[in-house]
């Protein structure tokens, strides 16, 4: 394999490329879907191929295909040469700590050894566990057992081989009560890197059953607030996760900041000059993106450009501290790459992406935040979210939420939501707990679209004096 990749690399350099990288990637997947206790689908899929990316006179060329044909290098170089005639802004490569290593995620129970009959039984048993009420009219469970193998080589000496198995389970459950004319929906994604043991370590069955019971409880008991109120709001790690991913992670991607994503996934409220200068939150807010967390869904040790991964502190005590950068975009601002270059498949170019993004722990215990809140609301989970293209103004709707009165949890509140700016949210944070946890997700970006595995999460935290609004219900 290394000889084949070097042949493509040498060809690109002989044509005149100032830099070249070659990637071989195999993605295999076995999937099972169960709907309302009935097996709907069982499938196996695999993609395999090679890509070549070259830099010539400040312009990039990219080509991919199913075999290591020398034409891949020739096509990538032709594309870069043609792009250079358009006089681009002049891409170059920032330094980064390049790697020469092989890493492999250990599986206690290998996913490839799991018989499909056993996986189907697991899914059927899981459906039975969450079928706690006849009003749970929709139960959709989708299991994916995946493996990604890569070999990456570039003209600056990087050589990386990796194998990362991942397990992912996506769940949608809907509770409907015709009598009240009310429906509630819960979507949840579980995922990590490792083997079949993740079905236990991620506590999927316990959590999924709890989600089902909570939906029924909301249908039976939750009541909307009568009018909008300013309240002290305690947000769970799940809410922290969606907040950090959407309002900090995406706007920290330097290609987005510099306009590349403007016509695709949106823009950013951040500017290159904000680095070290823009205060976006209180001193209690530190937000980190770390690809190296063991067994995480967004796990990797080296990015697609051969740069060693490390934790990236995006916001440090409320101040924008670091962008997510590959080598090209780091060069534009005179920085070093922090290994954010990711590609979803062999035929996608690497671009700056998140991995595992979270609100860093503080010193409080979650129960202390409740106990020290006089008049507030506790958001345990969310049902929907919306955020504008610049990631500045967001709306987040609660699913499971409770009144807090004099330090005690009270009645369930039906579908409350908050509308606020990113700065208003993070500047209002006055207390952060120590109960770090994560949720899995598939983060979308790019054109052609790329979906990469990520974790997002954090800890329970409190935001002061937040405007909470009641739902708009059909009367």
QUIQUIRA-V290441 format. One record per helix or strand of 2 or more residues. SS is the DSSP state (h for helix, s for strand). FROM is the first residue (numbers start at 1). TO is the last residue. If there is no record, write none. Layout:
# QUIQUIRA-V290441
<<SS	FROM	TO> <SS	FROM	TO>>
This chain:
# QUIQUIRA-V290441
<<h	2	15> <s	19	35> <s	38	56> <s	59	65> <h	70	84> <s	100	104> <h	111	113> <h	116	130> <s	136	154> <s	159	177> <s	182	193> <h	198	201> <h	204	221> <s	229	235> <h	237	252> <h	254	257> <h	272	274> <s	287	289> <s	307	308> <s	312	316> <s	319	320> <h	327	332> <s	341	342> <s	351	352> <s	356	359> <h	366	371> <s	375	379> <s	382	387> <s	393	398> <s	401	405> <s	408	413> <s	417	421> <h	422	427> <s	429	433> <s	437	445> <s	450	458> <s	461	469>>
